[in-house]
Amino acid sequence: AEGYSNDGTAPYALLLQTTDGGSTWTTSWESSTAISMMANKMISATEGWFAAGVQGAQRSLQTQFYYTSDAGVSWTLKQTLDGCLTMDLDFSADGALGVATCVNNSGTQMELATYTA
């Protein structure tokens, strides 16, 4: 989810997790610096990725890629990519290869980023 903090002054993003088919939800990750949460991909019941867009130095865009191996209970920052605001991502079934489509800093073109484990 993405939006603004409760007082409406700062960008805010969070990731919610359910273990009972959606009856209840808990926050498993949150950041007050994220401006976008456009992409996530579970590659198995326990492994998954999400991309959080943030504003970097001098108003440049940057994506932070997070990984979970415990079904979303906890998330680890794996990589940061400058000049990229991720719009979508996908991974091979084994998680060894990932691709992300990004908007560049000026918003004038799309770029493709790849990840290999």
NORNOR-V103735 format. One record per backbone hydrogen bond with DSSP energy under -1.0 kcal/mol. NH is the residue of the N-H (numbers start at 0). CO is the residue of the C=O. E is the energy in kcal/mol with one decimal. If there is no record, write none. Layout:
BEGIN
[[NH | CO | E] [NH | CO | E]]
END
This chain:
BEGIN
[[2 | 11 | -2.4] [4 | 9 | -2.6] [7 | 4 | -2.4] [11 | 2 | -2.1] [12 | 30 | -2.3] [13 | 0 | -2.2] [14 | 28 | -2.9] [16 | 25 | -2.8] [25 | 16 | -2.3] [27 | 14 | -2.8] [28 | 14 | -1.2] [30 | 12 | -2.6] [34 | 52 | -3.2] [35 | 52 | -1.5] [40 | 48 | -2.8] [42 | 46 | -2.1] [43 | 46 | -1.6] [47 | 67 | -1.9] [48 | 40 | -2.5] [49 | 65 | -1.7] [50 | 38 | -2.5] [51 | 63 | -2.7] [52 | 35 | -2.5] [53 | 61 | -3.3] [55 | 59 | -4.4] [59 | 56 | -1.8] [61 | 53 | -1.9] [62 | 80 | -2.5] [63 | 51 | -2.8] [64 | 78 | -3.2] [65 | 49 | -2.7] [66 | 75 | -2.3] [67 | 47 | -2.4] [70 | 45 | -2.6] [72 | 69 | -1.1] [75 | 66 | -2.5] [77 | 64 | -3.1] [78 | 64 | -1.4] [80 | 62 | -2.9] [82 | 60 | -2.6] [84 | 102 | -1.8] [86 | 100 | -3.2] [87 | 100 | -1.1] [89 | 98 | -2.3] [91 | 96 | -2.7] [94 | 91 | -1.8] [97 | 114 | -2.8] [98 | 89 | -2.6] [99 | 112 | -2.5] [100 | 87 | -2.1] [101 | 110 | -3.0] [102 | 84 | -2.0] [103 | 108 | -2.2] [106 | 103 | -1.2] [110 | 101 | -2.7] [112 | 99 | -2.9] [114 | 97 | -2.7] [116 | 95 | -2.1]]
END
